[in-house]
């Protein structure tokens, strides 16, 4: 039983299922309230929802940054499980603000309280700090990189399943989806508190997200797509599927290069993740601010911009590849 309780994968899977359900409930609820407030004008509803998601993202990210130092000090004394417990407590409390919003006549801005609670508890960065620390400590040193990517694989699987199921549960009833999300997240929290084995070592870690994601989840709800909750769930599942291909790539490299070489590569990407934690906030501000301004003339401008930035980032790689080929020919 001991080795099973040292696994952090169950926490990742259960927590991801809960957050997938909650994110679907939140997006649909905010958009429906915005449609009601704007008398059915989809462009105004998109702008209103986009503004809400922008403030929510900034508030949660800033509060998470402020919580890093006190939570890190607690982890030094009580182990990295503090990161998991704290962030999941914030998630559950944040979800209850949506329950109050759905059943009481409160303004949309009330949901910012949930973002505040989630951020102050550490949010996503602290959750993944705890996951990475416990995953590393429960694996052999020579297989540590592979272990972390197995965790990512489990996260991707849970995201696919959560995305596929969330749309159907929302059609059963928004309340059913939300209460299911709270119950599942609470199970993950209880597992972390009472079942997961602990250690007093810690390892800093963070994860960045794509800046246009908030825009995309709103874009698919408006005409001409007008996706319902089921199709929106399919979209979320497809986004999470990228973790599966990433795992297969790392598994292939592990067989060829071994853990030492991959660790050197994982260290480079670890430094990049620190930068991505900052650029995540900046990109969310950028894309979510631009999106409402382009709704009237070209609502897909954000995606064109995102593609352009991605292709520009490939220019140095193409240049270096060409230079290497020329040097080899000489």
Rosetta silent file (secondary structure, phi, psi, omega in degrees, C-alpha in Angstrom):
SEQUENCE: XXXXXXXXXXXXXXXXXXXXXXXXXXXXXXXXXXXXXXXXXXXXXXXXXXXXXXXXXXXXXXXXXXXXXXXXXXXXXXXXXXXXXXXXXXXXXXXXXXXXXXXXXXXXXXXXXXXXXXXXXXXXXXXXXXXXXXXXXXXXXXXXXXXXXXXXXXXXXXXXXXXXXXXXXXXXXXXXXXXXXXXXXXXXXXXXXXXXXXXXXXXXXXXXXXXXXXXXXXXXXXXXXXXXXXXXXXXXXXXXXXXXXXXXXXXXXXXXXXXXXXXXXXXXXXXXXXXXXXXXXXXXXXXXXXXXXXXXXXXXXXXXXXXXXXXXXXXXXXXXXXXXXXXXXX
SCORE:     score description
SCORE:     0.000 S_00000001
   1 L     0.000  -31.983 -178.549    0.000    0.000    0.000 S_00000001
   2 H   -57.375  -50.614 -179.791    2.925    2.332    0.728 S_00000001
   3 H   -60.245  -34.476  179.232    4.207    2.593   -2.869 S_00000001
   4 H   -66.472  -42.605 -178.242    0.692    3.322   -4.125 S_00000001
   5 H   -73.084  -10.148  175.839    0.173    6.126   -1.624 S_00000001
   6 L   -87.624   -7.012 -179.114    3.453    7.704   -2.695 S_00000001
   7 L   -78.709  133.011  178.426    2.118    8.217   -6.215 S_00000001
   8 L   -94.612  -11.203 -177.992    1.089   11.768   -7.073 S_00000001
   9 H   -56.981  -41.767  178.157   -0.584   10.747  -10.344 S_00000001
  10 H   -58.520  -37.013  177.930   -4.015   10.102   -8.730 S_00000001
  11 H   -63.985  -43.556 -179.087   -4.034   13.669   -7.402 S_00000001
  12 H   -62.284  -46.004 -177.972   -3.192   15.040  -10.853 S_00000001
  13 H   -64.834  -50.646 -177.058   -5.895   12.983  -12.572 S_00000001
  14 H   -64.891  -43.176 -179.641   -8.663   13.671  -10.049 S_00000001
  15 H   -63.976  -40.754 -179.942   -7.807   17.366   -9.756 S_00000001
  16 H   -65.370  -38.530  175.732   -7.712   17.827  -13.535 S_00000001
  17 H   -59.583  -46.466 -179.650  -11.121   16.199  -13.906 S_00000001
  18 H   -63.148  -45.074 -178.583  -12.543   18.578  -11.315 S_00000001
  19 H   -69.494  -32.443  176.048  -10.982   21.695  -12.810 S_00000001
  20 H   -62.264  -43.638  178.360  -12.085   20.677  -16.339 S_00000001
  21 H   -64.531  -43.151 -177.991  -15.667   20.461  -15.151 S_00000001
  22 H   -66.238  -42.145 -179.217  -15.405   23.750  -13.277 S_00000001
  23 H   -62.324  -38.336  176.016  -13.841   25.635  -16.188 S_00000001
  24 H   -64.550  -45.788  179.480  -16.667   24.524  -18.473 S_00000001
  25 H   -61.899  -42.015 -179.362  -19.284   25.580  -15.908 S_00000001
  26 H   -64.817  -49.401 -178.228  -17.564   28.926  -15.363 S_00000001
  27 H   -61.188  -47.140 -178.858  -17.167   29.787  -19.047 S_00000001
  28 H   -65.109  -40.387 -179.400  -20.734   28.828  -19.941 S_00000001
  29 H   -66.822  -44.177  179.230  -22.198   30.632  -16.929 S_00000001
  30 H   -63.606  -43.188 -178.657  -20.238   33.828  -17.556 S_00000001
  31 H   -67.457  -41.101  178.638  -21.129   33.853  -21.258 S_00000001
  32 H   -64.786  -40.432  177.113  -24.815   33.172  -20.609 S_00000001
  33 H   -65.365  -37.291  178.403  -24.951   35.975  -18.013 S_00000001
  34 H   -67.366  -39.822  177.028  -23.196   38.278  -20.487 S_00000001
  35 H   -62.444  -39.367  178.530  -25.690   37.379  -23.221 S_00000001
  36 H   -67.180  -40.752 -178.389  -28.530   38.193  -20.839 S_00000001
  37 H   -70.294  -25.967 -177.924  -26.964   41.493  -19.804 S_00000001
  38 L  -103.590   14.585  177.546  -26.418   42.549  -23.440 S_00000001
  39 L    57.850   36.888  174.875  -29.896   41.496  -24.639 S_00000001
  40 L    85.695    5.260  177.623  -28.496   38.739  -26.839 S_00000001
  41 L   -77.886  108.592 -173.468  -25.831   40.764  -28.647 S_00000001
  42 H   -65.681  -35.874 -179.829  -23.075   38.167  -29.125 S_00000001
  43 H   -65.984  -44.223  177.714  -20.337   40.725  -29.852 S_00000001
  44 H   -66.624  -36.718  178.253  -21.062   42.696  -26.696 S_00000001
  45 H   -65.840  -39.108  176.960  -21.359   39.457  -24.721 S_00000001
  46 H   -63.620  -43.157  179.677  -17.986   38.329  -26.058 S_00000001
  47 H   -64.182  -41.696 -179.685  -16.411   41.648  -25.070 S_00000001
  48 H   -66.257  -43.440  179.097  -17.966   41.506  -21.602 S_00000001
  49 H   -66.552  -40.275  179.269  -16.871   37.892  -21.061 S_00000001
  50 H   -62.781  -40.842  178.057  -13.406   38.625  -22.386 S_00000001
  51 H   -64.135  -39.519  177.770  -13.030   41.549  -19.986 S_00000001
  52 H   -62.908  -47.117 -178.761  -14.092   39.329  -17.095 S_00000001
  53 H   -64.445  -33.220  177.741  -11.587   36.611  -18.015 S_00000001
  54 H   -63.714  -52.185 -178.783   -8.833   39.209  -18.349 S_00000001
  55 H   -63.630  -40.084  178.989   -9.378   40.635  -14.874 S_00000001
  56 H   -60.601  -45.381 -178.863   -9.819   37.153  -13.431 S_00000001
  57 H   -64.592  -44.444 -179.592   -6.544   35.939  -14.952 S_00000001
  58 H   -64.805  -44.481 -178.497   -4.564   38.986  -13.829 S_00000001
  59 H   -62.140  -45.763 -179.209   -6.015   38.872  -10.321 S_00000001
  60 H   -65.650  -41.359 -178.130   -5.295   35.168   -9.866 S_00000001
  61 H   -67.083  -43.493 -179.031   -1.755   35.431  -11.288 S_00000001
  62 H   -65.733  -43.648  178.882   -0.779   38.448   -9.184 S_00000001
  63 H   -63.809  -35.916  178.329   -2.149   36.903   -5.988 S_00000001
  64 H   -64.888  -38.446  177.426   -0.301   33.655   -6.771 S_00000001
  65 H   -63.088  -38.946  179.929    2.969   35.582   -7.075 S_00000001
  66 H   -68.767  -25.089 -176.176    2.368   37.185   -3.689 S_00000001
  67 H   -87.837   -7.889 -174.625    1.743   33.790   -2.088 S_00000001
  68 H   -60.024  -49.003 -174.584    4.980   32.175   -3.292 S_00000001
  69 H   -64.789  -51.987 -179.452    7.204   33.320   -0.404 S_00000001
  70 H   -63.782  -37.854  179.126    4.926   32.411    2.548 S_00000001
  71 H   -69.483  -34.681  177.612    3.948   29.057    1.029 S_00000001
  72 H   -65.636  -38.490  177.273    7.585   28.238    0.274 S_00000001
  73 H   -65.651  -38.486  176.896    8.502   28.899    3.902 S_00000001
  74 H   -65.127  -39.419  179.899    5.709   26.610    5.036 S_00000001
  75 H   -66.079  -31.788  177.539    6.916   23.923    2.624 S_00000001
  76 H   -61.421  -32.693 -177.562   10.417   24.165    4.076 S_00000001
  77 H   -93.922  -31.667 -172.201    9.024   23.099    7.462 S_00000001
  78 H  -117.193   -0.637  178.189    6.179   20.783    6.481 S_00000001
  79 L    96.359  163.352 -175.512    7.184   19.384    3.077 S_00000001
  80 L   -68.457  -11.348  177.771    6.046   20.040   -0.519 S_00000001
  81 H   -63.179  -19.631  175.866    2.614   18.560    0.148 S_00000001
  82 H   -56.460  -39.930 -179.128    1.773   22.036    1.486 S_00000001
  83 H   -61.482  -44.341 -179.079    1.704   23.267   -2.107 S_00000001
  84 H   -65.670  -48.810 -175.321   -0.862   20.649   -3.123 S_00000001
  85 H   -63.793  -47.615 -177.381   -3.110   21.064   -0.099 S_00000001
  86 H   -61.965  -49.166 -177.087   -3.106   24.869   -0.161 S_00000001
  87 H   -64.895  -36.403 -179.991   -3.789   25.230   -3.876 S_00000001
  88 H   -74.424  -31.854  172.966   -6.589   22.644   -3.821 S_00000001
  89 H   -62.774  -41.311  177.188   -8.236   24.288   -0.825 S_00000001
  90 H   -63.877  -37.225  178.379   -8.230   27.527   -2.808 S_00000001
  91 H   -63.349  -45.510 -179.477   -9.766   25.720   -5.780 S_00000001
  92 H   -63.486  -45.099  178.693  -12.629   24.336   -3.696 S_00000001
  93 H   -62.606  -40.630  178.103  -13.312   27.712   -2.070 S_00000001
  94 H   -63.567  -37.125  178.773  -13.206   29.404   -5.468 S_00000001
  95 H   -65.613  -33.372  179.748  -15.707   26.909   -6.869 S_00000001
  96 H   -68.402  -24.421  175.696  -18.150   27.682   -4.076 S_00000001
  97 H   -65.988  -32.540  176.801  -18.225   31.321   -5.185 S_00000001
  98 H   -70.674  -33.505  175.123  -19.722   30.113   -8.485 S_00000001
  99 H   -61.063  -46.688  178.777  -22.362   28.166   -6.514 S_00000001
 100 H   -61.663  -41.166 -179.775  -23.326   31.377   -4.709 S_00000001
 101 H   -62.327  -39.466 -176.741  -23.361   33.235   -8.019 S_00000001
 102 H   -73.020  -28.484 -173.694  -25.683   30.686   -9.627 S_00000001
 103 H  -109.369   -5.631  179.091  -28.205   30.631   -6.785 S_00000001
 104 L  -125.655  154.603  178.754  -28.109   34.215   -5.529 S_00000001
 105 L   -83.302   83.247  178.174  -28.668   37.542   -7.238 S_00000001
 106 L  -123.089  152.881  179.910  -25.097   38.824   -7.165 S_00000001
 107 L   -70.335  163.535 -179.134  -23.202   40.742   -9.878 S_00000001
 108 H   -59.737  -32.468 -178.011  -20.686   39.077  -12.164 S_00000001
 109 H   -62.883  -16.958  178.216  -17.862   40.826  -10.342 S_00000001
 110 H   -59.986  -29.402 -178.257  -18.572   38.625   -7.308 S_00000001
 111 H   -68.396  -15.435  175.948  -16.710   35.815   -9.078 S_00000001
 112 H   -63.748  -24.515  177.103  -13.478   37.780   -8.716 S_00000001
 113 H   -61.620  -38.090  177.584  -13.559   36.666   -5.096 S_00000001
 114 H   -64.025  -40.491  177.056  -13.020   33.106   -6.300 S_00000001
 115 H   -64.459  -38.562  179.075   -9.993   34.190   -8.339 S_00000001
 116 H   -63.019  -46.471 -179.949   -8.638   36.026   -5.307 S_00000001
 117 H   -64.785  -41.915  179.892   -8.981   32.957   -3.067 S_00000001
 118 H   -64.970  -40.978 -179.910   -7.469   30.657   -5.684 S_00000001
 119 H   -68.054  -44.665 -178.974   -4.519   32.982   -6.243 S_00000001
 120 H   -64.588  -24.771  178.879   -3.787   33.555   -2.567 S_00000001
 121 L   -83.596   -2.336  178.989   -3.715   29.795   -2.021 S_00000001
 122 L   115.285  -29.481  177.850   -0.964   29.428   -4.632 S_00000001
 123 H    62.129 -157.849 -178.987   -3.013   28.639   -7.711 S_00000001
 124 H   -60.503  -44.455 -178.697   -1.675   26.545  -10.565 S_00000001
 125 H   -57.012  -43.693 -179.367    2.047   27.352  -10.077 S_00000001
 126 H   -72.229  -33.081  176.508    2.089   26.095   -6.482 S_00000001
 127 H   -60.417  -46.696 -178.305    0.027   23.020   -7.358 S_00000001
 128 H   -73.991  -24.812  173.322    2.559   22.010   -9.994 S_00000001
 129 H   -63.291  -44.298  177.887    5.439   22.826   -7.676 S_00000001
 130 H   -67.170  -40.734  179.278    4.083   20.246   -5.238 S_00000001
 131 H   -60.935  -48.639 -177.604    3.338   17.727   -7.987 S_00000001
 132 H   -64.824  -39.452 -179.748    6.848   17.962   -9.443 S_00000001
 133 H   -64.412  -49.229 -178.143    8.511   17.755   -6.040 S_00000001
 134 H   -68.762  -35.544  177.397    6.598   14.692   -4.896 S_00000001
 135 H   -64.786  -41.361  179.987    6.915   13.003   -8.291 S_00000001
 136 H   -66.059  -41.491 -176.807   10.678   13.500   -8.254 S_00000001
 137 H   -73.013  -19.043 -179.055   11.059   12.247   -4.697 S_00000001
 138 L   -96.777    8.911 -177.846    9.022    9.107   -5.401 S_00000001
 139 L  -125.038  159.664  175.004   11.140    8.040   -8.395 S_00000001
 140 L   -69.327  149.759 -175.377   14.636    6.739   -8.953 S_00000001
 141 H   -60.559  -37.838 -176.639   17.138    9.409   -9.888 S_00000001
 142 H   -76.233  -11.100  179.648   17.931    7.886  -13.277 S_00000001
 143 H  -118.157   18.569 -174.423   14.218    7.764  -14.183 S_00000001
 144 H   -66.395  -41.656  179.467   13.164   11.115  -12.751 S_00000001
 145 H   -62.285  -44.331  178.391   12.638   12.822  -16.112 S_00000001
 146 H   -62.300  -38.296  179.138   10.498    9.964  -17.347 S_00000001
 147 H   -60.619  -44.873 -179.919    8.487   10.093  -14.114 S_00000001
 148 H   -64.250  -33.940  179.451    7.668   13.768  -14.590 S_00000001
 149 H   -78.034  -25.519  171.087    6.520   13.119  -18.134 S_00000001
 150 H   -65.221  -38.010  176.013    4.320   10.255  -16.975 S_00000001
 151 H   -61.940  -43.791  176.686    2.667   12.814  -14.708 S_00000001
 152 H   -61.115  -39.290  178.975    2.146   15.072  -17.735 S_00000001
 153 H   -61.700  -45.947  177.537    0.704   12.103  -19.620 S_00000001
 154 H   -60.793  -39.755  177.250   -1.794   11.439  -16.820 S_00000001
 155 H   -60.787  -42.563  179.599   -2.690   15.139  -16.844 S_00000001
 156 H   -65.581  -43.252  178.089   -3.365   14.964  -20.575 S_00000001
 157 H   -59.726  -45.752  179.878   -5.532   11.858  -20.279 S_00000001
 158 H   -63.560  -36.900  178.434   -7.572   13.471  -17.499 S_00000001
 159 H   -65.926  -40.177  178.103   -7.946   16.626  -19.577 S_00000001
 160 H   -63.880  -48.722 -179.722   -9.249   14.673  -22.573 S_00000001
 161 H   -63.687  -43.927  179.648  -11.737   12.718  -20.457 S_00000001
 162 H   -63.074  -40.240  178.409  -12.780   15.830  -18.536 S_00000001
 163 H   -64.806  -41.810 -178.681  -13.314   17.803  -21.722 S_00000001
 164 H   -67.520  -38.362 -176.443  -15.414   15.063  -23.305 S_00000001
 165 H   -82.058  -29.613 -172.760  -17.601   14.543  -20.231 S_00000001
 166 H   -62.744  -38.840  179.922  -18.023   18.169  -19.160 S_00000001
 167 H   -63.592  -41.553  179.148  -20.151   19.155  -22.143 S_00000001
 168 H   -68.512  -40.220  178.626  -22.611   16.314  -21.588 S_00000001
 169 H   -64.971  -34.869  178.481  -22.825   16.982  -17.853 S_00000001
 170 H   -64.840  -35.719  178.383  -23.540   20.656  -18.550 S_00000001
 171 H   -70.005  -29.645  173.207  -26.499   19.638  -20.726 S_00000001
 172 H   -63.539  -39.718  177.799  -27.829   17.536  -17.853 S_00000001
 173 L   165.895  132.668  178.008  -27.681   20.696  -15.774 S_00000001
 174 H   -55.833  -36.778  179.647  -25.162   23.443  -14.936 S_00000001
 175 H   -66.261  -38.086  178.690  -25.665   22.704  -11.260 S_00000001
 176 H   -62.577  -44.305  179.646  -24.913   19.018  -11.800 S_00000001
 177 H   -63.515  -44.694 -177.134  -21.657   19.880  -13.564 S_00000001
 178 H   -67.740  -45.284  179.677  -20.585   22.370  -10.910 S_00000001
 179 H   -65.336  -34.826  175.077  -21.415   20.161   -7.925 S_00000001
 180 H   -64.015  -41.672  178.688  -19.617   17.260   -9.597 S_00000001
 181 H   -60.623  -43.689 -179.874  -16.561   19.496  -10.065 S_00000001
 182 H   -65.317  -43.118 -178.944  -16.587   20.455   -6.379 S_00000001
 183 H   -62.716  -45.561 -178.336  -17.021   16.851   -5.237 S_00000001
 184 H   -65.909  -43.035  179.702  -14.174   15.571   -7.422 S_00000001
 185 H   -65.300  -36.911  177.155  -11.823   18.381   -6.401 S_00000001
 186 H   -65.068  -36.472  176.582  -12.667   17.758   -2.750 S_00000001
 187 H   -63.026  -42.168  177.350  -11.773   14.068   -3.216 S_00000001
 188 H   -62.272  -39.883  178.507   -8.383   15.116   -4.620 S_00000001
 189 H   -64.137  -46.007  179.909   -7.886   17.413   -1.630 S_00000001
 190 H   -63.725  -38.093  176.790   -8.773   14.683    0.873 S_00000001
 191 H   -62.518  -42.276 -179.865   -6.431   12.252   -0.870 S_00000001
 192 H   -64.678  -38.629 -175.700   -3.609   14.797   -0.648 S_00000001
 193 H   -75.436  -48.050 -168.139   -4.235   15.469    3.046 S_00000001
 194 H  -104.078  -20.486 -173.378   -4.859   11.986    4.427 S_00000001
 195 H  -112.636  -39.619 -173.917   -3.459    9.451    1.949 S_00000001
 196 L   -68.903  128.229  178.949   -0.533   10.883   -0.003 S_00000001
 197 L   -69.475  151.015 -171.993    2.816   10.212    1.641 S_00000001
 198 L  -115.329  163.961  174.248    4.866   13.286    2.429 S_00000001
 199 L  -145.873  157.555 -178.198    8.526   14.353    2.327 S_00000001
 200 L   -98.248    9.358  174.111   10.390   17.339    3.678 S_00000001
 201 L   -93.506  158.585 -179.241   12.313   17.985    0.482 S_00000001
 202 L  -141.448  158.074 -179.559   11.072   20.477   -2.082 S_00000001
 203 L  -145.095  118.407  179.854   11.609   21.352   -5.724 S_00000001
 204 L   -69.373  141.168 -178.926   10.487   24.611   -7.403 S_00000001
 205 L  -161.716  149.223  177.495    8.467   24.146  -10.611 S_00000001
 206 L  -151.213  168.476 -176.056    5.922   26.045  -12.654 S_00000001
 207 L  -137.755  135.459  177.757    3.886   25.752  -15.823 S_00000001
 208 L   -99.938  160.254  179.554    3.001   28.246  -18.551 S_00000001
 209 L  -127.507  164.306 -179.107   -0.116   28.304  -20.692 S_00000001
 210 L   -76.563  133.349 -173.600   -0.945   29.536  -24.170 S_00000001
 211 L   -64.894  -31.304 -175.538   -2.015   33.182  -24.222 S_00000001
 212 L   -86.840    4.816 -175.019   -4.866   32.781  -26.725 S_00000001
 213 H   -64.071  -43.530  179.396   -6.604   29.977  -24.788 S_00000001
 214 H   -62.957  -36.878  178.434   -9.064   32.271  -22.990 S_00000001
 215 H   -66.773  -43.169 -176.542   -9.948   33.917  -26.294 S_00000001
 216 H   -61.998  -41.906 -176.962  -10.473   30.572  -28.020 S_00000001
 217 H   -68.096  -21.441  172.688  -12.915   29.234  -25.427 S_00000001
 218 H   -86.225  -39.459 -175.678  -15.087   32.321  -25.978 S_00000001
 219 H   -57.879  -39.312 -176.108  -14.672   32.459  -29.765 S_00000001
 220 L   -71.664  -14.308 -178.961  -16.221   29.018  -30.304 S_00000001
 221 L   -84.745  -18.513 -176.122  -19.392   30.068  -28.451 S_00000001
 222 L   -95.680  161.553  172.728  -20.276   32.904  -30.854 S_00000001
 223 L   -60.050  148.255    7.012  -21.595   32.749  -34.432 S_00000001
 224 L   -85.041  -10.256 -178.435  -20.731   31.340  -36.913 S_00000001
 225 L   -72.705  -54.099  179.303  -19.563   28.356  -34.817 S_00000001
 226 L    50.084   49.007 -179.559  -22.022   28.720  -31.912 S_00000001
 227 L   -65.715  140.965  171.739  -20.733   25.570  -30.269 S_00000001
 228 L   -85.811 -174.837 -174.611  -22.831   24.095  -27.495 S_00000001
 229 H   -63.849  -31.961 -179.240  -21.312   22.677  -24.330 S_00000001
 230 H   -65.897  -47.940  179.873  -20.659   19.277  -25.949 S_00000001
 231 H   -68.613  -35.496  175.541  -18.601   20.699  -28.812 S_00000001
 232 H   -62.542  -36.742  176.243  -16.849   23.091  -26.441 S_00000001
 233 H   -65.754  -38.937  175.854  -15.910   20.043  -24.375 S_00000001
 234 H   -60.503  -39.687  179.577  -14.520   18.345  -27.478 S_00000001
 235 H   -63.652  -42.421  177.686  -12.368   21.423  -28.066 S_00000001
 236 H   -64.874  -38.061  178.888  -10.977   21.307  -24.543 S_00000001
 237 H   -64.335  -40.759  178.817  -10.274   17.600  -24.938 S_00000001
 238 H   -64.306  -36.321  177.552   -8.366   18.232  -28.173 S_00000001
 239 H   -64.277  -40.902 -179.139   -6.262   20.880  -26.420 S_00000001
 240 H   -71.447  -20.031 -177.524   -5.349   18.455  -23.646 S_00000001
 241 L   -65.363  -17.800 -179.280   -4.376   15.783  -26.176 S_00000001
 242 H   -63.213  -25.916  178.987   -1.097   17.611  -26.840 S_00000001
 243 H   -67.240  -26.881 -179.200    0.230   16.183  -23.569 S_00000001
 244 H   -71.185  -45.350  178.305   -0.103   12.676  -25.021 S_00000001
 245 H   -66.083  -34.935  177.069    2.100   13.391  -28.042 S_00000001
 246 H   -61.999  -41.691  179.600    4.582   15.160  -25.769 S_00000001
 247 H   -63.627  -42.203 -179.914    4.843   12.040  -23.600 S_00000001
 248 H   -63.422  -36.954  178.830    5.472    9.801  -26.619 S_00000001
 249 H   -65.533  -45.060  179.892    8.256   12.106  -27.800 S_00000001
 250 H   -66.325  -37.539  178.664    9.971   12.095  -24.399 S_00000001
 251 H   -61.934  -40.965  178.231    9.581    8.321  -24.123 S_00000001
 252 H   -65.567  -44.055  179.539   11.341    7.895  -27.460 S_00000001
 253 H   -65.725  -34.045 -179.196   14.144   10.269  -26.459 S_00000001
 254 H   -62.837  -39.005 -179.929   14.535    8.514  -23.112 S_00000001
 255 H   -68.399  -28.752 -177.303   15.302    5.220  -24.840 S_00000001
 256 H   -90.518  -45.679 -170.070   17.926    6.883  -27.035 S_00000001
 257 H   -98.684  -24.888 -175.269   19.500    9.523  -24.781 S_00000001
 258 H    82.506  170.674 -173.260   18.924    8.276  -21.256 S_00000001
 259 H   -72.520  -31.554 -176.141   17.847   10.314  -18.245 S_00000001
 260 H   -63.234  -49.889  179.759   21.062   12.334  -17.827 S_00000001
 261 H   -64.099  -40.417  179.076   20.911   13.996  -21.230 S_00000001
 262 H   -65.271  -34.413  178.589   17.192   14.541  -20.915 S_00000001
 263 H   -63.454  -39.604  176.727   17.693   16.132  -17.518 S_00000001
 264 H   -62.728  -41.696  175.147   20.058   18.659  -19.062 S_00000001
 265 H   -65.372  -42.216 -179.129   17.377   19.371  -21.692 S_00000001
 266 H   -62.041  -28.461  179.331   14.611   19.371  -18.841 S_00000001
 267 H   -69.389  -40.479  177.415   16.870   22.003  -16.998 S_00000001
 268 H   -61.801  -47.146  179.766   16.862   24.283  -20.065 S_00000001
 269 H   -68.344  -26.958  175.374   13.124   23.929  -20.405 S_00000001
 270 H   -63.298  -41.457  176.109   12.774   24.491  -16.663 S_00000001
 271 H   -64.323  -38.389  177.428   14.376   27.906  -17.091 S_00000001
 272 H   -63.813  -35.662  179.750   12.043   28.554  -19.994 S_00000001
 273 H   -63.836  -34.050  176.116    9.087   27.641  -17.780 S_00000001
 274 H   -62.551  -39.654  176.334   10.094   30.367  -15.343 S_00000001
 275 H   -68.540  -38.465 -178.980    9.899   32.840  -18.213 S_00000001
 276 H   -66.085  -29.716  177.961    6.623   31.341  -19.389 S_00000001
 277 H   -62.078  -32.910  177.447    5.089   31.871  -15.952 S_00000001
 278 H   -81.974  -44.873 -178.778    5.588   35.608  -16.513 S_00000001
 279 H   -66.863  -23.421  174.750    4.725   35.646  -20.222 S_00000001
 280 H   -58.006  -47.875  179.015    1.540   33.751  -19.413 S_00000001
 281 H   -64.406  -45.647 -178.378    0.253   36.770  -17.542 S_00000001
 282 H   -64.945  -41.699 -178.954    1.456   39.216  -20.193 S_00000001
 283 H   -68.417  -37.220  176.131    0.035   37.202  -23.099 S_00000001
 284 H   -61.858  -43.264  177.619   -3.333   36.846  -21.384 S_00000001
 285 H   -61.645  -44.202 -177.412   -3.458   40.606  -20.898 S_00000001
 286 H   -64.108  -57.276 -174.097   -2.437   41.188  -24.516 S_00000001
 287 H   -68.362  -40.247 -178.058   -4.775   38.759  -26.267 S_00000001
 288 H   -72.299  -21.763  176.248   -7.775   39.283  -24.010 S_00000001
 289 H   -81.587  -36.775 -178.923   -7.452   43.053  -24.432 S_00000001
 290 H   -72.599  -37.695 -172.751   -7.125   42.902  -28.214 S_00000001
 291 H   -54.006  -49.107 -179.901   -9.985   40.461  -28.757 S_00000001
 292 H   -62.812  -28.117 -178.338  -12.896   42.805  -27.848 S_00000001
 293 H   -74.784  -18.712 -176.556  -11.442   45.519  -30.103 S_00000001
 294 H  -105.979    1.664 -175.639  -11.476   43.251  -33.161 S_00000001
 295 L   -62.413  -35.895 -174.509  -14.924   41.691  -32.756 S_00000001
 296 L   -73.986  -35.189 -174.079  -16.655   44.130  -35.095 S_00000001
 297 L  -108.903  -31.221  176.846  -14.288   43.871  -38.053 S_00000001
 298 L  -165.501   95.236 -173.661  -12.418   40.553  -37.721 S_00000001
 299 L   -70.707  -15.630  179.695  -12.926   38.397  -34.648 S_00000001
 300 L   -90.398    8.910 -177.014  -10.255   35.928  -35.752 S_00000001
 301 H   -59.649  -38.168 -178.793   -7.466   38.521  -35.648 S_00000001
 302 H   -59.760  -36.079 -178.464   -6.115   37.162  -32.340 S_00000001
 303 H   -75.325  -34.863  173.527   -5.556   33.763  -33.895 S_00000001
 304 H   -63.040  -43.051  178.755   -3.790   35.274  -36.919 S_00000001
 305 H   -63.080  -42.406  179.270   -1.594   37.217  -34.495 S_00000001
 306 H   -61.963  -42.911  177.821   -0.892   34.082  -32.486 S_00000001
 307 H   -63.613  -41.511 -179.187    0.114   32.193  -35.639 S_00000001
 308 H   -61.921  -44.380  178.957    2.337   35.068  -36.753 S_00000001
 309 H   -62.993  -39.135  179.883    4.166   35.150  -33.426 S_00000001
 310 H   -65.046  -41.826 -179.949    4.625   31.378  -33.555 S_00000001
 311 H   -70.368  -35.291  177.481    6.091   31.503  -37.068 S_00000001
 312 H   -62.065  -37.658  179.853    8.373   34.404  -36.166 S_00000001
 313 H   -65.671  -19.074  179.382    9.775   32.316  -33.329 S_00000001
 314 H   -84.562  -13.702 -177.625   10.772   29.682  -35.915 S_00000001
 315 H   -58.502  -48.388  178.487   12.915   32.132  -37.912 S_00000001
 316 H   -59.324  -35.903  179.601   16.064   31.743  -35.715 S_00000001
 317 H   -66.281  -43.542  179.108   15.757   27.952  -35.935 S_00000001
 318 H   -63.734  -40.926 -179.851   15.487   28.043  -39.731 S_00000001
 319 H   -63.541  -46.372 -179.540   18.426   30.424  -39.931 S_00000001
 320 H   -65.726  -36.353  177.952   20.643   28.268  -37.723 S_00000001
 321 H   -64.529  -43.876  178.083   19.650   25.125  -39.627 S_00000001
 322 H   -63.763  -39.516  179.594   20.548   26.744  -42.935 S_00000001
 323 H   -65.986  -39.662  178.357   23.828   27.995  -41.563 S_00000001
 324 H   -63.212  -41.751  178.895   24.711   24.529  -40.263 S_00000001
 325 H   -64.193  -40.072  179.040   23.993   22.997  -43.675 S_00000001
 326 H   -65.527  -41.980  178.609   26.164   25.604  -45.408 S_00000001
 327 H   -65.566  -34.745  178.646   29.021   25.024  -43.009 S_00000001
 328 H   -69.364  -36.217  178.843   28.753   21.281  -43.523 S_00000001
 329 H   -67.358  -34.943  179.595   28.841   21.688  -47.298 S_00000001
 330 L   -73.261    0.000    0.000   31.997   23.766  -47.058 S_00000001
